[in-house]
Amino acid sequence: MRILFVCTENAGRSQLAEHLFNASVRGLHEGRSAGTKPRDAVYPTVIEALRLRGVDATSARPKALTTELTDWADRVVTMGCGDECPVTGKPTEEWDLPDVAGASQDEVERIAVEIAKRLSTLMNELEVPARD
């Protein structure tokens, strides 16, 4: 299963989701992320939240949402891009999560925890085996 995580800037929520998903599914599935108006860089607070979870995202860069990415995906998860979120005809769900723009490290940590919970539900649905 190929999951596309989309938010506005692709510098926060969708980056967290992509990296946490890929770190957890052990190659059984693949996640990518994109933004409707990507920033120049991923927020440092997001890089730090991922580092604390054992994920190195220092080379991550925001990407623009393209037709190729939506065509690639089997499923789309949107996170706060509103009317700019893609309409793909593919299974899509909205995760209503606060934006990380201007958020403190503690706030980003809370958002990361919420994303991890939702990813756990998604991985159960995809029948990803639990880690030993």
Number of C-alpha atoms within 10 A of each C-alpha: 11 14 24 25 30 31 30 24 27 28 30 28 30 27 30 26 26 20 19 20 24 17 16 18 19 12 10 13 15 17 23 21 27 26 26 19 17 18 17 12 15 22 22 14 21 24 20 18 22 21 13 11 11 11 16 15 18 13 8 13 18 21 22 18 23 13 10 8 15 21 12 13 19 14 19 25 20 25 24 19 18 12 7 13 19 20 11 14 9 13 12 17 12 16 17 10 15 15 19 20 13 10 15 11 15 11 15 24 19 14 22 23 14 14 20 17 12 14 18 16 12 13 17 12 9 13 11 15 12 10 7 3
